[in-house]
Amino acid sequence: MSIYLGGAIALGAGFGLSVPLVNHMTIEQSHSQLRGRNLAYLSMAIFFGQFISAGMDLIPGNPEVIFSSAAALGLVIAVLLLAGHQQQRAHLG
């Protein structure tokens, strides 16, 4: 139980610290014409992630397998986003 409590505290702190940082970075990195659209995309991504993570409680099976699968999926998505970003920067630059 203490591992779950520690994980809950770490997730809460991570979310509480990362959302204002990403919001600030989005504003700082966006052109003024695209700032509203980028902030809307950021809001959709944050709340979609919350929605999906809440549904993890409904998945039957071993919690270790569920969380390992979620971590692997997150890693794959992060790599794909990074590759897409690098490709877009190479195309524009």
C-alpha positions as CSV (number, residue, x, y, z in Angstrom):
1,M,0.0,0.0,0.0
2,S,2.9,2.4,0.7
3,I,4.1,2.0,-2.9
4,Y,0.7,3.0,-4.2
5,L,0.6,6.0,-1.8
6,G,4.1,7.1,-2.9
7,G,3.1,6.7,-6.6
8,A,0.0,8.7,-6.0
9,I,2.0,11.5,-4.4
10,A,4.6,11.4,-7.2
11,L,1.9,11.5,-9.9
12,G,0.1,14.4,-8.2
13,A,3.3,16.4,-7.8
14,G,4.4,15.7,-11.4
15,F,1.0,16.7,-12.8
16,G,0.9,19.8,-10.6
17,L,4.4,20.9,-11.7
18,S,4.3,19.9,-15.3
19,V,1.0,21.5,-16.4
20,P,2.0,25.1,-15.6
21,L,5.5,24.5,-17.1
22,V,4.1,23.1,-20.4
23,N,1.5,25.8,-20.5
24,H,4.2,28.5,-20.2
25,M,6.4,26.7,-22.8
26,T,3.5,26.5,-25.2
27,I,2.9,30.3,-24.9
28,E,6.6,31.0,-25.2
29,Q,7.2,28.9,-28.2
30,S,4.0,29.7,-30.2
31,H,3.6,32.4,-32.7
32,S,0.9,34.9,-31.7
33,Q,-1.4,33.7,-34.5
34,L,-1.2,30.1,-33.4
35,R,-1.1,30.5,-29.7
36,G,-4.8,30.0,-29.1
37,R,-4.9,26.9,-31.2
38,N,-1.8,25.4,-29.5
39,L,-3.2,26.1,-26.1
40,A,-6.4,24.3,-27.1
41,Y,-4.5,21.3,-28.3
42,L,-2.6,21.3,-25.0
43,S,-5.8,21.4,-23.0
44,M,-7.3,18.5,-25.1
45,A,-4.1,16.4,-24.7
46,I,-4.1,17.0,-20.9
47,F,-7.7,16.1,-20.3
48,F,-7.6,13.2,-22.8
49,G,-4.7,11.8,-20.8
50,Q,-6.7,12.2,-17.5
51,F,-9.7,10.5,-19.1
52,I,-7.7,7.5,-20.4
53,S,-5.7,7.1,-17.1
54,A,-9.0,7.0,-15.2
55,G,-10.1,4.1,-17.3
56,M,-7.1,2.1,-16.4
57,D,-8.8,1.2,-13.1
58,L,-11.4,-0.8,-15.2
59,I,-8.9,-3.0,-16.9
60,P,-8.9,-6.5,-15.4
61,G,-5.6,-8.2,-14.6
62,N,-2.4,-7.8,-12.7
63,P,-1.7,-4.2,-11.9
64,E,2.0,-4.6,-12.6
65,V,1.2,-5.7,-16.2
66,I,-1.3,-2.9,-16.7
67,F,1.1,-0.2,-15.5
68,S,4.0,-1.7,-17.5
69,S,1.9,-1.7,-20.6
70,A,0.9,1.9,-20.0
71,A,4.5,2.9,-19.6
72,A,5.5,1.0,-22.7
73,L,2.7,2.7,-24.7
74,G,3.7,6.1,-23.4
75,L,7.3,5.5,-24.4
76,V,6.3,4.4,-27.9
77,I,4.1,7.5,-28.3
78,A,6.9,9.8,-27.0
79,V,9.3,8.3,-29.5
80,L,6.8,8.7,-32.4
81,L,6.1,12.3,-31.4
82,L,9.8,13.1,-31.2
83,A,10.4,11.6,-34.6
84,G,7.5,13.6,-36.1
85,H,8.8,16.8,-34.5
86,Q,12.3,16.2,-35.8
87,Q,10.9,15.5,-39.3
88,Q,8.8,18.7,-39.2
89,R,11.7,20.8,-38.1
90,A,13.9,19.4,-40.8
91,H,11.2,20.1,-43.4
92,L,10.7,23.7,-42.2
93,G,14.4,24.5,-41.5
